Amino acid sequence: MASLYLSMTEAVINHWKANRNAYPQKFVLSPAQYEGYARTRRNGIGGAKANINEHMGIPVEVAEGTPGVMVAADGSEVSLR
């Protein structure tokens, strides 16, 4: 799931560049994605003691059936794949 961490980070950076440093609303991950993301964070990627309920200050939600998205400031969804 390190690649998910990197995909999320890249999505935020691209969002900042395209939206005058505005933050996205949130990330929405499937339960399996969140479990892997949390495990990766606990193992030290992005800071072992970091809050796993947010990524770079952006809330992380869990929802069944999502492919894994970032919800942009305007409400559009950006795939994390």
C-alpha positions in Angstrom: 0.0 0.0 0.0 3.0 2.3 -0.1 1.9 3.0 -3.7 -1.5 4.2 -2.4 0.3 6.6 0.0 2.3 7.9 -3.0 -0.8 8.1 -5.2 -2.6 10.1 -2.5 0.4 12.4 -2.0 0.7 13.0 -5.8 -3.1 13.7 -6.0 -2.8 16.4 -3.3 0.2 18.0 -5.0 -1.5 18.1 -8.4 -4.7 19.5 -6.8 -2.7 22.3 -5.1 -1.0 23.2 -8.4 -4.3 23.3 -10.3 -6.3 25.0 -7.6 -4.1 27.8 -6.1 -3.1 25.7 -3.1 -6.7 24.9 -2.2 -7.1 21.7 -0.2 -9.2 18.8 -1.4 -12.3 17.9 0.7 -11.3 14.4 1.6 -10.1 11.0 0.5 -12.5 8.0 0.4 -10.9 4.6 0.6 -12.4 1.1 0.7 -12.0 -0.8 4.0 -9.2 -3.0 2.4 -7.4 0.1 1.1 -7.7 1.8 4.4 -6.4 -1.2 6.3 -3.3 -1.3 4.0 -2.9 2.4 4.2 -3.0 2.3 8.0 -0.6 -0.6 8.2 1.8 1.3 5.9 1.6 4.5 8.0 2.1 2.5 11.2 5.2 1.0 9.7 6.8 4.4 9.2 5.8 5.6 5.7 4.8 9.2 6.1 5.6 9.1 9.8 4.9 6.2 12.1 3.1 8.3 14.7 1.1 10.3 12.2 -2.7 10.5 12.4 -4.0 7.8 10.0 -7.4 9.4 9.8 -5.9 12.1 7.6 -3.4 12.4 4.9 -1.4 15.7 4.7 -4.2 17.3 6.7 -7.0 16.0 4.5 -9.6 13.7 6.1 -9.6 10.0 5.1 -13.0 8.3 5.1 -13.8 4.7 4.6 -16.7 3.5 2.4 -17.7 0.2 0.9 -17.6 0.0 -2.9 -15.3 2.9 -3.6 -12.4 2.4 -6.0 -10.4 4.9 -3.9 -10.8 8.6 -4.7 -9.8 12.1 -3.7 -12.7 14.5 -3.5 -11.5 17.8 -5.0 -12.4 21.2 -3.6 -15.1 21.5 -6.2 -16.6 18.1 -5.3 -15.3 16.2 -8.3 -13.7 12.8 -7.7 -10.1 12.0 -8.7 -9.2 8.3 -9.0 -6.2 7.2 -6.9 -5.2 4.5 -9.4 
